[in-house]
Amino acid sequence: MLFVIGVNSAGDREIIGCSEGYTESAESWREFFSWLKGRGLSGVRLVTGD
């Protein structure tokens, strides 16, 4: 599973998106972020991974 959690302007965490069936490869993350951008994700200031 890939999850993206964001922090809104009030400081609260929100699940922005999740997807199953992906691996932690660069290509999987690229596709996942492209999908999120297509849904309107913008203004990203920091990306970290674990």
C-alpha positions in Angstrom: 0.0 0.0 0.0 1.1 3.5 -0.7 -0.4 6.3 1.5 0.0 10.1 1.3 -0.9 12.0 4.4 -0.9 15.8 4.3 -1.1 18.5 7.0 -3.7 21.2 6.4 -3.4 24.9 7.3 -4.9 24.2 10.8 -2.2 21.6 11.4 -4.5 18.6 11.2 -3.4 15.5 9.3 -5.5 14.3 6.4 -5.2 11.2 4.2 -4.8 12.6 0.7 -4.7 9.3 -1.2 -3.9 5.6 -0.9 -3.4 2.8 -3.4 -2.8 -0.9 -3.2 -0.9 -3.1 -5.6 2.1 -0.8 -5.9 5.7 -1.4 -4.8 8.0 1.2 -3.4 9.8 1.6 -6.7 10.5 5.0 -8.2 8.0 4.3 -11.0 5.2 3.4 -8.6 5.7 6.6 -6.7 5.8 8.6 -9.9 2.5 7.1 -11.1 0.9 7.6 -7.7 2.0 11.3 -7.5 0.8 11.9 -11.1 -2.6 10.5 -10.1 -2.7 12.8 -7.1 -1.8 15.8 -9.3 -4.6 14.8 -11.6 -6.9 15.0 -8.6 -5.8 18.5 -7.9 -2.8 18.1 -5.5 -0.6 21.2 -5.6 1.5 23.4 -3.4 3.6 20.5 -2.0 6.4 21.9 0.2 7.9 18.7 1.6 7.9 15.0 0.7 9.4 12.3 3.1 9.2 8.6 3.0 9.3 5.8 5.4 
